[in-house]
Amino acid sequence: MTNLSQKNLINLANESIENKDLTQAEEYLEEALNLSYDENISKSLVKVYLSDNKEDQAYDLVKEEPDLFSDSEIFSLYLETLARNNYFIEFLQLKKLLDNPKIKEVVPEKLEKQMKIMQAFKKKSVIRQKDYQSLFKLNLTNFVNFSKSILIDPSQSFALRLAICEDLVKLKMDENIPIIVLDQMTAFNPSLTPLLAKNTVYQEIISSIGDRLSKNPSILPTVLSETNLLLGTIYPKIDDFVDEPDSFSKDLVNFVLERNGGEHQEILTKIYQNISR
């Protein structure tokens, strides 16, 4: 529910919109939203961003919504931000998630622009969120082929490789994708691979760590953070490297706290060395 200050700012924003001063309207709505979250203010701000050709900001804001699907207006705005940003790959993922619904089509960037996106990405020494999102503008063939080139490049960060793997999983690509994991060439089929958080071994390890540290809750966040780094590094081949989740979680906790990985000392050390490259 909006408070009085927010209502005053909304009124000022509406006046600015009537006067075609979108920049001022954005400032009023941003200030109102900063006071406290309000769904209607958020919707209004997304619409103004879109009217002001700030589709990237509109996308960022609408993606902050906890539920993109229940409210038809929010869902419509989400689709509009995908279309305006040419986020074709995310659109395909959405269609897979919603079982191929009849929704407004999104198209990728023109081929010439796609080539520039891939060339610019390769030159980046540090990959930021915006850089990665630019890959969503590619068509499916270019995205998959470019992803393959990243996944067999050992110099790329595990975080980038993890993101790409999960996006291929969301696309439900039914083919064997080559990937290097801990210096080993292997492959995975995204259509048969769960997301990291839904991997059974991952879930068992996280649950086991929670049980082991139930009496030491102060160190739990640190250990879980380290665990996500470790398991993210060997995704999507976690099952190939973890023989028994419970004993692995015990050794993992000891390794994080004391660098003593017991029976799993060798694999845990190798994973850490891979992360620190």
Residue, then its C-alpha position, 0 to 999 in steps of 0.5 A: m500500500t502506498n504511503l502519502s509521500q509515495k502518492n505525492l510523488i506518483n501525482l508529480a510523476n503523472e504530471s510529468i508524463e502529461n508534460k512529456d517529461l519522461t526523465q522527470a517522471e522516472e526520477y519521481l517514480e524511482e524515488a517513490l519506489n526507493l521509499s518502499y516496494d509497491e507493485n503498481i509503482s514498479k509497473s508504472l516505472v517499467k512503462v515509463y522506461l519503455s516509453d523513454n527507450k530505456e528497455d534495459q532498465a525496464y528489463d532489470l526492474v521487471k526481473e526484480e518482481p518475485d512472480l512474473f507470471s501470476d499478474s497478467e500485466i507484469f507478465s505482459l511487461y516482462l514479454e515486452t522487455l524481452a522483445r525490446n531487448n531482443y532477448f531471444i534466448e530467454f524467450l525460448q527458455l520461457k516457452k520451454l518453461l511454460d510448455n510452448p504457450k502462444i505468446k508474443e514473439v521475440v526476435p534476435e538481433k540482426l546477424e551483423k549485430q550478433m557477430k559484433i556481440m560475440q566478437a566484443f564478448k571474446k575481448k572482455s577480460v572481465i564479464r559483467q552481467k550486462d555482457y552476459q545478457s548480450l548473448f541472449k540477443l543471439n539466435l539459437t544456432n549462434f548461442v549454442n555454438f558460441s557456448k560450446s566455444i566457451l565450455i571447451d576454453p579452460s581459461q574461462s571462469f567457472a562462473l561463466r561456464l556454470a551460467i552457460c550450462e544452466d542456460l543450455v539446460k533451460l533451453k532443453m537442448d537435446e544434444n551432447i555438449p562438449i565441456i572441460v571439467l577439471d581439465q578433463m574433456t567430457a560432455f553433457n546433454p542439457s535436456l537430461t541435466p537438472l539445474l545445479a540447485k535441483n541436482t540430487v547430489y547437490q541437494e543431499i550435500i547441502s542438506s547434510i552440511g546443514d545437519r552437521l553444522s546445526k550446532n554451529p549456525s554462525i559458520l554455516p553461511t561461509v561453508l555453504s558459500e564455499t560449497n556452492l563454489l566447489l560444486g559449481t566448478i564441477y557442474p554439470k558433472i557433479d555425479d561423476f566426481v562425488d561418489e557418496p554425498d554424505s562422506f563427501s559433505k563431511d570431508l568438504v566441511n573439514f576441508v573448508l574449515e581446516r583444509n583437511g579433506g580426508e578421503h576426498q583431499e585430492i579432488l577437493t584440492k584440485i577443485y580449489q586449484n581450478i577456482s584460483r586460476 
